[in-house]
Amino acid sequence: MKKISSILLVLTLTMALFAGCGKSDNVNSGVDAGTTDNGQTENTGGSEDVDSASEGEITITMMYSGTAAENDFETQVLPDLVKKEFPNINLEVTKLPDDQYYTALKTKLASGEAPDIILVQPKYAGANSVIGLAEAGYLEPISDLNVLDKIGEAGTDSFMYEGEVYGVPSGVTILGTYYNKDMFDEYGIEVPTNWNQFLAACETLKENGVQPIVMGDKDMYVMQFGLYQLAANIVYPQNPNFDDDLRTGSTKYTDKGTWDKVLDMYTTLYDNGYIDTNSIGLGAQQAIQKFVDGEAAMTFDGSFNAPALTAQGAVDFERGYFPLPGNTEGEQIYASMAVGAGPAITKDSQYIEECKQILEFWRDGESELWQAYVDSGKIIPTYGYGSDNTNPMFDRFIELYNEGNSYYWCNQGWPAGVEVEMETLLSEYIGGVGTTVEDMTNGMQRKFDELTDN
């Protein structure tokens, strides 16, 4: 896998995202989810409000990453429906495998031959990060798009640079805690809403001979699945700009009450046997199988793995999904939800207004194109057409996102490699090497400084 990045879900890019987390890329979310911060479904703009800005026939080019399939949405359905809505526009879409996409994009941008519309990742994630490309002057601001009102603050913030929005997020992907509802009912456990309740639930399960949590830490990227949920409740509520401030030196991973607290809380789960230290020899797929076979009550994982985690195992039981509550009693709980890669318009495009019309039409929640997007199965919509058919397991997360109570996956704001250092040092801790929490935060800061030349 390449790197962790639903509510709108594109599985191939999502798994590339976290797998890369296990290697050297940033989490990039190849997921698609239309979300709104107020739950409204009315059309606030789009193609029906604006006539095509150009009278003559034109060709607009678009380049995306991925592999085209039969009746592919981006390369076939999207161009056809754009042509139907805007008869004078021919949309030509090229889709390339991830590595080829990054190479081609770099070459085309440098030569001044970039497509009109390209795929960009949120914040600093990946080689096509929106902040990196906007800072270099390659992207056109699109803050005036009406559809941004539907997406929500968390989505637009992740595609913002110096006060302007430069991309339309393709959705969000959730990190949460899958649990065995039957076990919880058997031992009288309510879904925990704060950290102490969560620890108490783990202790009850352990006392009754049940393994509370199973994780496949042999594939180290899965460590992010729990850590980022805790960081969403510990680090970002006190400073939403923590990762941006790392680059100015005004924050550090070693700051007290930030990552030291996150890591201390997470390692407590190993110290108390709530996560078996033998997890270091267990792969991600093995951990999933143990959960579906009823051998553990919980596991930390993403919405992208919902099909595997809800599959039939050795025993039959009902599943649930809740945000890991790193908050203290009486404090707001936050979800860890990453907005995904989405389209942006290049600065040198001759057809900026027409490109904006396409983006409005695509994401308006009502158009034939939006409906085709939903029906493609790539997304789970959270506004407009199809939003009443989302997976009930995700309801609480969608509520938190729409209320503004969620934060992105941490390494979307980190240079690639910091998360690998974090995982390596945590793996040493789990293995009993003697690594401390202080060693981990110092190591993360050293790696950050090395990668950013601080």
C-alpha positions as CSV (number, residue, x, y, z in Angstrom):
1,M,0.0,0.0,0.0
2,K,1.2,3.6,-0.6
3,K,-0.4,6.0,1.9
4,I,-3.4,6.6,4.1
5,S,-6.2,9.0,2.7
6,S,-15.6,7.2,3.1
7,I,-18.0,9.3,3.3
8,L,-17.3,9.5,-0.4
9,L,-15.0,6.6,-0.9
10,V,-12.5,5.7,-3.7
11,L,-10.8,2.6,-2.3
12,T,-7.8,2.4,-4.6
13,L,-6.5,5.8,-3.7
14,T,-7.4,5.5,-0.1
15,M,-5.4,2.3,0.4
16,A,-2.5,3.8,-1.6
17,L,-2.7,6.6,1.0
18,F,-2.2,4.6,4.2
19,A,0.1,2.1,2.6
20,G,2.3,4.9,1.8
21,C,2.0,6.0,5.4
22,G,3.7,2.7,6.1
23,K,6.4,3.8,3.7
24,S,7.4,7.3,2.8
25,D,4.5,9.2,1.3
26,N,2.1,11.4,3.0
27,V,-1.4,10.3,3.7
28,N,-3.4,11.2,0.8
29,S,-7.0,10.4,0.7
30,G,-8.2,9.0,-2.5
31,V,-11.7,9.1,-1.3
32,D,-14.8,10.8,-2.4
33,A,-17.5,12.3,-0.2
34,G,-19.6,15.3,-0.7
35,T,-20.3,16.7,2.7
36,T,-22.0,19.7,4.0
37,D,-21.7,21.6,7.3
38,N,-25.4,22.2,7.6
39,G,-27.1,19.2,6.1
40,Q,-28.9,21.3,3.4
41,T,-29.6,19.7,0.1
42,E,-30.8,22.6,-2.0
43,N,-28.7,23.7,-4.9
44,T,-26.8,26.8,-4.1
45,G,-25.4,27.3,-7.6
46,G,-24.1,25.3,-10.5
47,S,-24.5,25.0,-14.2
48,E,-28.2,26.0,-14.3
49,D,-27.3,29.5,-12.9
50,V,-24.5,30.3,-15.3
51,D,-24.4,30.2,-19.1
52,S,-21.2,28.8,-20.7
53,A,-18.6,31.5,-20.7
54,S,-17.5,30.6,-24.3
55,E,-19.7,30.5,-27.3
56,G,-17.4,28.5,-29.6
57,E,-16.5,24.9,-29.3
58,I,-13.6,24.3,-26.9
59,T,-11.5,21.4,-25.5
60,I,-10.8,21.3,-21.8
61,T,-8.1,18.8,-20.6
62,M,-8.1,17.0,-17.3
63,M,-5.5,14.6,-15.8
64,Y,-6.3,12.3,-12.8
65,S,-4.5,9.4,-11.1
66,G,-5.8,5.9,-11.0
67,T,-6.6,3.1,-13.4
68,A,-9.5,3.4,-15.8
69,A,-12.1,0.6,-15.5
70,E,-15.0,-0.4,-17.7
71,N,-17.5,2.5,-17.9
72,D,-15.0,4.5,-15.9
73,F,-16.5,7.6,-14.3
74,E,-13.7,10.1,-14.9
75,T,-12.7,9.1,-18.4
76,Q,-16.2,8.1,-19.8
77,V,-19.2,9.2,-17.8
78,L,-17.9,12.6,-16.8
79,P,-16.9,13.8,-20.3
80,D,-20.2,12.6,-21.8
81,L,-22.4,14.4,-19.2
82,V,-20.3,17.5,-19.4
83,K,-20.8,17.5,-23.2
84,K,-24.6,17.0,-22.6
85,E,-24.8,20.0,-20.2
86,F,-22.3,22.2,-22.1
87,P,-22.5,21.3,-25.8
88,N,-19.6,23.5,-26.7
89,I,-17.2,21.9,-24.3
90,N,-15.2,18.7,-25.1
91,L,-13.7,17.4,-21.9
92,E,-10.7,15.1,-22.6
93,V,-9.6,13.1,-19.5
94,T,-6.3,11.3,-19.1
95,K,-6.0,8.8,-16.2
96,L,-2.6,7.5,-15.2
97,P,-1.3,5.2,-12.4
98,D,-0.2,7.1,-9.4
99,D,3.6,7.1,-10.0
100,Q,3.1,8.0,-13.7
101,Y,0.7,10.7,-12.7
102,Y,3.1,12.4,-10.4
103,T,5.9,12.3,-13.0
104,A,3.7,13.5,-15.8
105,L,2.3,16.3,-13.7
106,K,5.7,17.6,-12.7
107,T,6.9,17.6,-16.3
108,K,3.8,19.3,-17.6
109,L,3.7,22.0,-15.0
110,A,7.4,22.8,-15.5
111,S,7.0,23.0,-19.3
112,G,3.8,25.2,-19.1
113,E,1.7,22.5,-20.7
114,A,-0.4,21.5,-17.7
115,P,-4.0,20.3,-18.2
116,D,-6.8,22.6,-17.4
117,I,-8.0,20.5,-14.4
118,I,-5.7,18.3,-12.3
119,L,-6.0,16.1,-9.2
120,V,-4.5,17.7,-6.1
121,Q,-4.0,16.3,-2.5
122,P,-5.0,18.3,0.6
123,K,-2.6,20.4,2.6
124,Y,1.0,19.1,2.3
125,A,0.1,15.5,1.3
126,G,1.9,13.9,-1.5
127,A,3.8,15.2,-4.5
128,N,0.7,17.0,-5.8
129,S,-0.2,18.7,-2.5
130,V,-2.5,21.7,-2.9
131,I,-0.3,23.9,-0.7
132,G,2.9,23.1,-2.6
133,L,1.3,23.7,-6.0
134,A,-0.5,26.9,-4.9
135,E,2.6,28.3,-3.3
136,A,4.5,27.6,-6.6
137,G,1.9,29.6,-8.5
138,Y,0.5,26.7,-10.5
139,L,-3.2,26.9,-9.3
140,E,-6.1,29.2,-9.8
141,P,-8.1,30.3,-6.7
142,I,-11.6,29.0,-6.7
143,S,-12.9,30.5,-3.5
144,D,-16.0,31.9,-5.4
145,L,-17.4,28.5,-6.2
146,N,-20.9,28.2,-4.7
147,V,-20.5,24.4,-4.1
148,L,-17.9,25.1,-1.4
149,D,-20.7,26.1,0.9
150,K,-21.9,22.5,0.8
151,I,-18.5,21.0,1.6
152,G,-17.9,22.4,5.0
153,E,-15.1,24.3,6.7
154,A,-13.0,21.2,7.4
155,G,-13.0,20.4,3.6
156,T,-12.2,23.9,2.4
157,D,-9.5,24.5,5.1
158,S,-7.6,21.5,3.8
159,F,-7.5,23.0,0.3
160,M,-6.7,26.5,1.4
161,Y,-3.5,28.5,1.0
162,E,-3.1,32.1,2.3
163,G,-6.8,32.6,2.6
164,E,-7.8,31.2,-0.9
165,V,-9.3,27.8,-1.7
166,Y,-7.5,26.1,-4.6
167,G,-9.2,22.6,-4.8
168,V,-12.6,20.9,-4.3
169,P,-12.2,18.0,-1.9
170,S,-13.5,14.8,-3.2
171,G,-14.7,13.7,0.2
172,V,-13.7,12.4,3.5
173,T,-12.5,9.1,4.9
174,I,-13.1,8.1,8.5
175,L,-10.8,6.6,11.2
176,G,-12.8,5.0,13.9
177,T,-13.2,2.1,16.3
178,Y,-15.1,-1.0,15.1
179,Y,-16.7,-2.9,17.9
180,N,-18.6,-6.1,18.6
181,K,-22.0,-5.0,19.7
182,D,-22.9,-8.4,21.0
183,M,-19.9,-8.4,23.4
184,F,-20.7,-4.9,24.6
185,D,-24.3,-5.9,25.3
186,E,-23.2,-9.1,27.0
187,Y,-21.0,-7.3,29.5
188,G,-23.2,-4.2,29.9
189,I,-20.8,-1.8,28.2
190,E,-22.2,1.4,26.7
191,V,-20.4,3.1,23.8
192,P,-17.8,5.2,25.6
193,T,-17.9,9.0,25.2
194,N,-14.7,9.9,27.0
195,W,-11.2,8.4,27.6
196,N,-11.9,7.1,31.1
197,Q,-15.1,5.4,29.9
198,F,-13.1,3.8,27.1
199,L,-10.4,2.5,29.5
200,A,-13.1,1.2,31.8
201,A,-14.7,-0.7,28.9
202,C,-11.4,-2.2,28.0
203,E,-10.9,-3.3,31.6
204,T,-14.3,-4.9,31.8
205,L,-13.6,-6.9,28.7
206,K,-10.2,-8.0,29.9
207,E,-11.6,-9.1,33.3
208,N,-14.1,-11.3,31.5
209,G,-11.4,-13.0,29.4
210,V,-12.0,-11.0,26.2
211,Q,-9.2,-9.4,24.3
212,P,-10.3,-5.7,24.1
213,I,-8.5,-4.6,21.0
214,V,-6.7,-6.3,18.2
215,M,-4.2,-4.5,15.9
216,G,-1.9,-5.8,13.1
217,D,1.1,-3.8,14.1
218,K,3.4,-5.8,11.9
219,D,2.1,-3.5,9.2
220,M,3.2,-0.4,11.1
221,Y,0.9,2.0,9.2
222,V,-2.0,0.7,11.2
223,M,-0.6,2.4,14.2
224,Q,-1.9,5.7,12.7
225,F,-5.4,4.4,12.9
226,G,-5.6,4.9,16.7
227,L,-3.0,7.6,17.1
228,Y,-4.7,10.0,14.8
229,Q,-8.0,9.6,16.5
230,L,-6.3,10.6,19.8
231,A,-4.5,13.5,18.2
232,A,-7.9,14.8,16.9
233,N,-8.9,15.2,20.5
234,I,-5.6,16.2,22.1
235,V,-3.5,18.2,19.7
236,Y,-5.7,20.1,17.3
237,P,-8.5,21.3,19.6
238,Q,-5.9,23.4,21.5
239,N,-4.2,24.5,18.2
240,P,-5.8,23.7,14.9
241,N,-2.7,25.2,13.2
242,F,-0.3,22.9,15.0
243,D,1.1,21.4,11.8
244,D,1.4,24.7,10.0
245,D,3.2,26.2,13.0
246,L,5.7,23.3,12.9
247,R,7.2,24.9,9.8
248,T,7.7,28.3,11.6
249,G,9.1,26.6,14.7
250,S,6.4,28.0,16.9
251,T,5.3,24.5,17.7
252,K,7.2,21.2,18.1
253,Y,6.4,17.6,18.5
254,T,8.1,17.8,21.8
255,D,5.8,20.5,23.2
256,K,4.3,19.3,26.5
257,G,0.7,18.3,26.4
258,T,0.6,17.5,22.7
259,W,2.2,14.4,21.1
260,D,3.7,13.3,24.4
261,K,0.1,13.0,25.7
262,V,-1.1,11.3,22.6
263,L,1.6,8.7,22.7
264,D,1.3,8.2,26.5
265,M,-2.4,7.5,26.1
266,Y,-1.9,5.1,23.2
267,T,1.0,3.2,24.9
268,T,-1.2,2.8,28.0
269,L,-3.4,0.4,25.9
270,Y,-0.3,-1.9,25.4
271,D,0.9,-1.5,29.0
272,N,-2.5,-2.6,30.3
273,G,-2.8,-5.5,27.8
274,Y,-5.8,-3.9,26.1
275,I,-3.8,-4.3,22.9
276,D,-1.7,-7.5,23.0
277,T,2.0,-6.7,22.6
278,N,2.1,-9.8,20.3
279,S,0.4,-7.5,17.8
280,I,3.9,-6.7,16.5
281,G,3.9,-10.1,14.8
282,L,0.4,-9.8,13.5
283,G,-0.4,-8.3,10.0
284,A,-3.2,-6.0,9.2
285,Q,-5.3,-8.6,7.4
286,Q,-4.7,-11.1,10.2
287,A,-6.0,-8.6,12.7
288,I,-9.1,-8.0,10.7
289,Q,-9.7,-11.7,10.5
290,K,-9.4,-12.0,14.3
291,F,-12.0,-9.3,14.8
292,V,-14.5,-10.8,12.4
293,D,-14.0,-14.2,14.0
294,G,-15.0,-12.7,17.3
295,E,-11.5,-13.0,18.9
296,A,-11.4,-9.4,20.0
297,A,-14.0,-6.8,20.9
298,M,-12.6,-3.8,19.0
299,T,-10.1,-2.7,16.4
300,F,-9.0,0.7,15.1
301,D,-9.5,1.0,11.3
302,G,-10.9,3.2,8.5
303,S,-14.1,3.4,6.7
304,F,-12.3,2.1,3.6
305,N,-12.0,-1.3,5.3
306,A,-15.7,-1.5,6.3
307,P,-16.5,-4.3,3.8
308,A,-13.8,-6.5,5.3
309,L,-14.6,-5.7,8.9
310,T,-18.3,-6.4,8.4
311,A,-17.8,-9.6,6.5
312,Q,-19.0,-13.0,7.9
313,G,-16.4,-14.6,10.1
314,A,-16.3,-17.7,12.4
315,V,-19.1,-16.3,14.5
316,D,-22.0,-14.1,13.8
317,F,-22.3,-10.7,15.5
318,E,-23.5,-7.2,14.9
319,R,-20.8,-4.5,14.3
320,G,-20.7,-0.9,15.3
321,Y,-18.4,2.0,14.8
322,F,-17.5,4.9,17.1
323,P,-14.9,7.7,17.3
324,L,-12.2,6.8,19.8
325,P,-12.9,9.3,22.6
326,G,-9.6,10.9,23.6
327,N,-11.5,13.7,25.4
328,T,-12.0,14.0,29.1
329,E,-15.5,13.9,30.6
330,G,-17.6,17.0,29.6
331,E,-15.3,18.0,26.7
332,Q,-16.3,17.8,23.0
333,I,-15.3,14.6,21.2
334,Y,-13.7,15.0,17.8
335,A,-13.5,12.6,14.9
336,S,-10.5,11.9,12.7
337,M,-11.6,12.4,9.1
338,A,-9.4,13.2,6.1
339,V,-10.7,15.0,3.1
340,G,-9.7,13.4,-0.1
341,A,-7.9,14.4,-3.3
342,G,-10.0,16.5,-5.6
343,P,-9.9,18.6,-8.8
344,A,-8.1,22.0,-9.1
345,I,-7.8,24.4,-12.0
346,T,-4.4,25.3,-13.3
347,K,-3.4,29.0,-13.4
348,D,-2.5,29.0,-17.1
349,S,-5.8,27.5,-18.3
350,Q,-7.4,29.5,-21.1
351,Y,-10.8,28.3,-19.8
352,I,-10.9,29.1,-16.1
353,E,-14.6,30.1,-16.0
354,E,-15.7,27.0,-18.0
355,C,-13.7,24.8,-15.6
356,K,-15.4,26.4,-12.7
357,Q,-18.8,25.6,-14.3
358,I,-17.8,22.0,-14.6
359,L,-16.9,21.8,-11.0
360,E,-20.1,23.4,-9.9
361,F,-22.1,21.0,-12.1
362,W,-20.2,18.0,-10.9
363,R,-20.8,18.7,-7.1
364,D,-24.1,20.5,-6.9
365,G,-25.9,17.6,-5.2
366,E,-28.7,17.5,-7.8
367,S,-27.4,17.4,-11.4
368,E,-27.4,14.3,-13.6
369,L,-23.6,14.3,-13.3
370,W,-23.8,14.3,-9.5
371,Q,-26.3,11.5,-9.6
372,A,-24.1,9.5,-11.9
373,Y,-21.2,10.1,-9.6
374,V,-23.2,8.7,-6.6
375,D,-24.4,5.8,-8.7
376,S,-20.9,4.9,-9.7
377,G,-20.4,3.4,-6.3
378,K,-17.2,5.4,-5.6
379,I,-18.8,7.7,-3.1
380,I,-21.2,7.7,-0.2
381,P,-22.9,11.1,-0.5
382,T,-23.7,13.3,2.5
383,Y,-25.8,15.9,0.8
384,G,-28.2,15.9,-2.0
385,Y,-29.1,12.9,-4.1
386,G,-28.3,9.6,-2.4
387,S,-27.5,11.1,1.0
388,D,-30.4,9.3,2.7
389,N,-28.8,5.9,1.9
390,T,-25.5,6.2,3.7
391,N,-24.2,3.5,5.9
392,P,-25.8,4.0,9.4
393,M,-22.4,3.1,11.0
394,F,-21.0,6.4,9.7
395,D,-23.9,8.6,10.9
396,R,-22.2,9.8,14.1
397,F,-19.0,10.7,12.2
398,I,-21.0,12.6,9.5
399,E,-22.7,14.5,12.3
400,L,-19.4,15.5,13.8
401,Y,-17.9,16.5,10.5
402,N,-20.9,18.6,9.6
403,E,-20.8,20.3,13.0
404,G,-17.2,21.2,12.5
405,N,-16.0,18.7,15.1
406,S,-13.4,16.8,13.2
407,Y,-9.8,17.1,12.2
408,Y,-7.7,15.8,9.2
409,W,-5.3,12.9,9.4
410,C,-2.1,14.3,10.9
411,N,0.4,13.4,8.2
412,Q,-1.5,15.4,5.6
413,G,0.2,18.2,7.4
414,W,3.6,16.5,7.8
415,P,6.5,16.0,5.4
416,A,6.7,12.4,4.2
417,G,8.7,10.3,6.6
418,V,7.8,11.7,10.0
419,E,5.0,9.2,10.4
420,V,7.4,6.4,9.5
421,E,9.8,7.5,12.2
422,M,6.8,7.7,14.7
423,E,5.8,4.1,13.7
424,T,9.3,2.8,14.0
425,L,9.9,4.2,17.4
426,L,6.5,3.0,18.6
427,S,7.2,-0.4,17.3
428,E,10.3,-0.5,19.4
429,Y,8.3,0.5,22.5
430,I,5.8,-2.3,21.8
431,G,8.6,-4.8,21.3
432,G,10.1,-3.9,24.7
433,V,13.3,-2.3,23.5
434,G,13.1,0.4,26.1
435,T,12.2,3.3,23.9
436,T,10.3,6.0,25.8
437,V,7.6,8.5,24.8
438,E,10.2,11.2,25.0
439,D,12.4,9.2,22.6
440,M,9.4,9.1,20.2
441,T,8.6,12.8,20.3
442,N,12.3,13.7,20.0
443,G,12.7,11.4,17.1
444,M,9.7,12.9,15.3
445,Q,11.0,16.4,15.7
446,R,14.5,15.4,14.5
447,K,13.0,13.7,11.4
448,F,10.8,16.8,10.7
449,D,13.9,19.1,11.0
450,E,15.9,16.9,8.7
451,L,13.1,16.8,6.1
452,T,12.4,20.5,6.2
453,D,16.0,21.7,6.7
454,N,14.9,23.5,9.9
